[in-house]
Amino acid sequence: MDASRICMAGARPCRYARGHVRHFKEKGWRHVPTRRRNWHHVLLIIGLLSVLGGSNTGHAQGSESAILDIAWSPNGEMLATVDRNGTLNVTLPSENILVVQFVQSFSLNEATVEWSLQGDFLAVGIGNLVSIWDSTTWNLRHQFIAGDSDGVTNYYSTETSEGIINIRWSTDGQYIVTGSLSYVTTVWSQSESRIVYQGVDASSGGPGRVWLSNNGWMSDGVSRLNAFTGELFRANRSESPNAFLASAEGASTDPRPDNTQLAWGTVHGELLIVNAEALILESGIRVKYNTDPNSMLLGIADISWDSTWNFIAVASRDGELYVVNLITEEVASVFNIDGQLTSVDWNPQTNQVTYAGVSSAGEAILETVDVSGVAGVPEVAVAPAPTQASG
């Protein structure tokens, strides 16, 4: 079955409801007249987006810059995006409403946004700063430094701004694990409102770590690290050579929502499924063949699990969107855009996959496609039975 795109938002400015521009202060709010907004400060904006023209029902989005990461809320109603200019937008696509906007001016190579599994908090990493929002009130609850304030030097010895590339919540929402371009792993405790671990860790610049349990153990699929004791346990390299290879090449990763598995999309076009606790490679599926000498520019940019945990959406840097069936190992190409893809996220409640990127003309792309029937995706998405998780 051919997938048809069901909505699209062009890169255009938005109109906000009058009187809804507010400047966040530590002890409260004060109104800021629109004509005097100071955009280099942190802003919280609540209002309505203009309804998009044409036949598209459209995602609401208030950014003209390329989007670096996207995340659907667990109830499938709100979409969070963060762009290259350091702007977080949270929208209600079904009603074309901009719920909140957080502006922290940066020129970014990496940025990340992630909801807690319960949907009550949203964390966004912009520059070296992680901000945590209460999604019931949209009050800014916490902020912490999770990277190098002086920027980093990448593999090509080019100075670049710091970027948070991984944000992972514990399944109970009590801990946040982040990884940065400067290879800093940071663990934040929600209950204690403080950083409980921070250290240089090569995994934070590649696959990143997931929280396994509240006794402090984290995993990147190759090693386990305890945030409370500093203990480190590594897998046998000879038993998981492909897992070590994926870790070394800095794969794009997405943990299964229960944090038991890590899916890695490599720069060479492979999708690897790794057991986070046992540190064992459980399956490897070739999504695309990448023989270009500049393969890092054409490999997998982002991946996302569906709600049944049987399918994964894959976005490649050369603009192709795939759906992978983990049961049959079927790989289906949905379509290819004229440009690059940077992020993909599967709506937890539907068969709608949202992807973001930039066109060959330099325009921001944010679109959604229904993938029912693609690679065996059932017509009606069924959520997995709830599991009892320790953390």
VOGU-3710 file (C-alpha; in Angstrom, 3 decimals, decimal comma):
1> mdasricmag> 0,000/0,000/0,000  1,353/3,410/-0,922  1,613/5,803/1,948  0,042/9,198/1,374  1,214/12,349/3,095  -1,567/13,706/5,188  -0,186/16,982/6,469  2,574/19,462/5,966  3,677/22,744/7,419  5,719/25,153/5,387
11> arpcryargh> 8,343/27,320/7,011  6,336/30,429/7,726  5,928/32,920/10,559  2,959/32,462/12,860  0,453/34,874/14,375  -0,020/34,787/18,114  -3,165/35,596/20,040  -3,070/39,134/21,392  -1,805/39,511/24,945  -0,230/36,068/25,219
21> vrhfkekgwr> 3,436/37,005/25,089  5,009/36,478/28,484  8,568/36,759/29,740  9,582/34,012/32,137  11,082/35,145/35,451  12,192/32,911/38,289  9,432/34,077/40,654  6,593/34,677/38,253  5,411/36,253/35,019  5,212/39,731/33,658
31> hvptrrrnwh> 3,655/40,901/30,427  6,031/42,069/27,704  4,535/44,285/24,961  4,961/42,588/21,615  6,791/45,488/19,999  9,448/45,391/22,731  10,140/41,645/22,860  13,785/40,880/23,541  14,384/37,679/21,598  17,766/36,840/23,079
41> hvlliiglls> 16,067/36,241/26,430  14,112/33,136/27,327  10,544/33,591/26,161  7,403/31,614/26,728  4,734/32,308/24,166  1,230/30,905/24,258  -1,186/31,519/21,412  -2,754/30,470/18,194  -1,102/29,673/14,906  -2,626/30,868/11,684
51> vlggsntgha> -4,436/28,086/9,872  -2,310/26,862/7,023  -3,545/27,583/3,547  -4,323/25,146/0,757  -5,651/21,615/1,160  -3,198/20,578/3,878  -4,577/20,198/7,366  -1,059/20,998/8,453  1,140/20,805/11,494  1,433/24,022/13,411
61> qgsesaildi> 5,033/25,145/13,612  6,562/28,529/14,233  10,073/28,036/12,916  11,737/29,101/9,704  14,945/27,228/10,585  15,804/23,588/9,896  14,346/21,330/12,581  16,872/19,153/14,408  14,591/16,972/16,534  10,904/16,162/16,977
71> awspngemla> 8,916/14,239/19,598  5,234/13,320/19,945  3,721/13,378/23,432  2,796/9,912/24,772  -0,920/10,599/24,227  -0,195/11,425/20,580  -1,732/14,900/20,790  1,159/17,371/21,084  4,240/17,632/18,888  7,480/19,169/20,185
81> tvdrngtlnv> 10,178/20,419/17,789  13,530/22,124/18,289  15,291/23,913/15,449  18,788/25,004/14,471  18,249/28,503/15,879  17,502/27,169/19,368  13,705/27,467/19,329  11,428/24,906/20,982  7,867/24,785/19,661  5,122/22,633/21,191
91> tlpsenilvv> 2,031/22,443/19,013  -1,387/20,815/18,953  -1,435/19,799/15,269  -5,085/18,704/15,184  -6,158/22,268/15,960  -3,202/24,230/14,523  -2,436/25,642/17,960  0,980/26,728/19,203  0,918/25,688/22,854  4,309/26,987/23,943
101> qfvqsfslne> 7,483/28,429/22,463  10,853/28,616/24,216  13,547/30,733/22,563  17,197/30,398/23,491  19,213/31,863/20,636  21,956/29,548/19,411  23,415/28,421/16,111  23,184/24,670/16,600  24,448/21,466/15,037  22,590/19,257/17,521
111> atvewslqgd> 19,588/19,702/19,799  17,214/17,223/21,416  13,702/17,128/22,833  12,089/14,258/24,753  8,859/13,683/26,732  8,733/11,662/29,922  6,913/8,345/29,447  4,018/9,685/31,515  3,841/12,838/29,385  3,869/15,174/32,384
121> flavgignlv> 7,298/16,648/31,631  9,203/17,717/28,531  12,996/18,057/28,444  14,859/19,982/25,745  18,610/20,292/25,251  19,737/23,519/23,564  23,406/24,429/23,562  24,811/23,098/26,840  21,576/23,722/28,754  18,792/21,214/29,503
131> siwdsttwnl> 15,404/22,718/30,405  12,549/20,736/31,957  8,960/21,899/31,494  5,825/20,857/33,358  3,416/20,027/30,525  0,317/20,538/32,673  1,082/24,177/33,500  3,977/24,916/31,101  6,000/26,281/33,957  9,762/25,924/33,610
141> rhqfiagdsd> 10,615/23,562/36,476  14,371/23,018/36,235  17,458/23,834/34,180  20,922/22,299/34,380  24,210/22,448/32,489  24,949/19,184/30,686  27,862/20,017/28,403  30,899/22,155/27,687  30,132/25,881/27,681  33,157/26,602/25,472
151> gvtnyystet> 32,026/24,475/22,550  33,727/21,359/21,232  36,034/20,196/18,464  34,449/17,570/16,241  36,028/14,733/14,257  37,081/17,125/11,506  38,895/19,425/13,992  36,350/22,162/13,397  35,177/24,269/16,297  31,434/24,009/16,788
161> segiinirws> 28,868/24,899/19,421  28,005/22,420/22,128  24,950/20,266/21,574  22,873/17,862/23,652  22,405/14,828/21,394  20,697/12,374/23,759  17,978/12,853/26,380  16,573/9,659/27,920  14,046/9,447/30,744  13,785/6,594/33,222
171> tdgqyivtgs> 10,511/4,737/32,752  9,158/6,153/36,022  10,135/9,724/35,091  12,456/10,147/38,081  15,789/10,388/36,235  17,055/11,991/33,039  20,232/10,832/31,284  21,793/13,197/28,735  24,757/12,971/26,384  26,563/15,832/24,662
181> lsyvttvwsq> 28,861/16,437/21,710  31,673/16,993/24,208  31,191/13,412/25,501  29,677/14,418/28,829  27,086/12,092/30,363  24,852/13,774/32,943  22,180/12,250/35,201  19,533/14,522/36,711  17,281/13,451/39,596  13,774/14,909/39,451
191> sesrivyqgv> 13,001/14,098/43,088  16,241/15,654/44,377  16,298/18,495/41,812  20,018/18,082/41,249  22,683/16,426/39,114  23,598/13,067/40,661  26,244/12,083/38,100  28,353/13,875/35,504  31,434/12,583/33,744  33,248/12,250/30,447
201> dassggpgrv> 31,921/9,147/28,704  32,572/8,217/25,064  29,096/6,700/24,825  27,449/10,078/25,385  28,830/11,302/22,068  27,551/8,250/20,205  24,741/5,902/21,213  24,167/7,550/24,581  22,967/5,737/27,687  19,542/4,630/28,939
211> wlsnngwmsd> 18,505/4,294/32,576  18,033/0,625/33,488  16,938/0,807/37,120  16,891/3,101/40,122  19,936/1,389/41,599  21,912/3,614/39,245  22,751/1,343/36,311  22,821/2,829/32,809  23,550/1,102/29,500  24,623/2,046/25,990
221> gvsrlnaftg> 24,325/-1,527/24,698  28,090/-2,113/24,933  28,747/-1,310/28,582  26,875/-0,672/31,818  27,804/2,274/34,033  26,529/2,928/37,544  25,772/6,595/38,188  25,927/6,165/41,974  29,046/4,028/42,396  31,005/4,651/39,187
231> elfranrses> 31,231/0,921/38,459  31,724/0,066/34,779  31,010/-3,293/33,147  31,921/-3,908/29,509  30,652/-6,642/27,207  33,033/-9,092/25,595  34,136/-7,448/22,367  34,455/-10,792/20,554  30,845/-11,662/21,407  29,357/-8,381/20,134
241> pnaflasaeg> 31,677/-7,088/17,379  28,879/-5,381/15,472  27,675/-3,647/18,618  31,145/-2,250/19,229  31,370/-1,159/15,598  28,076/0,714/15,865  29,202/2,378/19,067  32,493/3,437/17,495  30,847/5,058/14,486  28,422/7,100/16,566
251> astdprpdnt> 25,110/5,539/15,594  21,755/7,307/15,816  19,803/5,569/18,548  16,345/5,249/20,033  15,562/3,159/23,130  12,490/0,976/23,199  10,021/2,773/25,492  10,604/0,266/28,297  14,401/0,832/28,040  15,114/-2,891/27,536
261> qlawgtvhge> 16,510/-2,539/24,018  18,442/0,051/22,045  17,886/0,440/18,310  20,927/1,792/16,475  20,861/3,211/12,965  24,427/3,299/11,665  26,046/5,674/9,209  26,469/2,716/6,864  22,742/1,976/6,669  22,296/-0,858/9,187
271> llivnaeali> 19,616/-1,103/11,879  20,909/-2,944/14,956  18,816/-4,053/17,929  20,843/-4,451/21,137  19,772/-5,865/24,499  20,509/-3,020/26,908  20,871/-5,221/30,001  22,671/-8,253/28,548  24,755/-6,165/26,085  23,998/-8,607/23,273
281> lesgirvkyn> 23,271/-7,774/19,623  19,877/-9,384/19,006  19,362/-8,561/15,331  20,863/-6,631/12,450  18,904/-5,486/9,396  20,327/-3,803/6,314  18,119/-0,791/5,587  20,170/0,758/2,792  23,466/0,104/1,053  25,846/2,965/1,514
291> tdpnsmllgi> 28,989/2,676/-0,611  29,697/6,381/-0,983  33,108/7,401/0,434  31,308/10,224/2,233  28,948/7,697/3,779  28,518/9,615/7,027  26,622/12,230/5,048  24,250/9,631/3,588  23,661/7,219/6,467  20,800/6,933/8,929
301> adiswdstwn> 19,923/10,235/10,596  17,238/9,130/13,056  14,991/6,213/14,026  11,772/5,761/16,016  9,846/2,777/17,437  6,112/2,339/16,913  3,712/1,641/19,804  3,698/-2,136/19,258  7,510/-2,310/19,341  7,392/-4,378/16,139
311> fiavasrdge> 8,218/-1,606/13,656  10,790/1,172/13,377  10,711/4,265/11,159  14,090/5,191/9,686  15,070/8,586/8,247  18,236/8,726/6,142  20,381/11,791/5,644  19,884/11,656/1,881  16,141/12,224/2,260  14,649/8,714/2,255
321> lyvvnlitee> 12,061/7,473/4,764  11,807/3,741/5,525  9,658/1,445/7,643  11,303/-1,693/9,048  9,344/-4,742/10,241  11,352/-6,228/13,108  9,437/-9,540/12,970  9,828/-10,313/9,255  12,850/-8,005/8,694  11,056/-6,484/5,692
331> vasvfnidgq> 12,311/-3,018/4,756  10,036/-0,721/2,753  10,901/2,687/1,369  8,014/5,088/1,917  9,347/7,890/-0,283  12,350/10,119/-0,922  12,376/13,898/-0,580  14,577/16,315/-2,457  16,734/17,294/0,483  17,944/15,904/3,809
341> ltsvdwnpqt> 16,088/14,380/6,735  17,219/15,146/10,282  14,595/13,570/12,528  11,656/11,161/12,627  9,107/10,235/15,307  6,271/7,692/15,290  3,050/8,927/16,891  2,522/6,602/19,898  -1,228/6,356/19,308  -1,487/6,050/15,514
351> nqvtyagvss> 0,295/4,882/12,375  1,341/8,426/11,585  5,061/9,086/11,211  6,324/12,663/11,365  9,633/13,590/9,790  11,683/16,781/9,624  14,559/18,075/7,568  15,556/20,667/5,037  14,837/20,789/1,313  17,506/21,218/-1,368
361> ageailetvd> 16,290/24,833/-1,590  17,068/25,359/2,102  13,457/25,371/3,331  12,451/23,721/6,604  10,399/20,538/6,219  7,908/19,176/8,764  5,427/16,624/7,442  3,431/13,595/8,550  2,626/10,431/6,610  0,277/7,533/7,411
371> vsgvagvpev> 2,206/4,261/7,017  -0,676/1,815/7,523  -0,008/-1,256/5,375  3,654/-0,401/4,744  5,960/-3,363/5,534  3,057/-5,098/7,264  2,079/-2,231/9,580  -1,470/-3,077/10,757  -4,293/-0,773/9,801  -4,991/-0,007/13,461
381> avapaptqas> -2,063/0,587/15,800  -2,297/-1,456/18,991  -0,365/-0,341/22,069  1,584/-3,029/23,939  0,340/-4,263/27,292  1,718/-2,169/30,160  4,732/-3,595/31,946  5,899/-3,130/35,522  9,206/-1,271/35,304  11,656/-0,636/38,090
391> g> 12,931/2,696/36,805
//
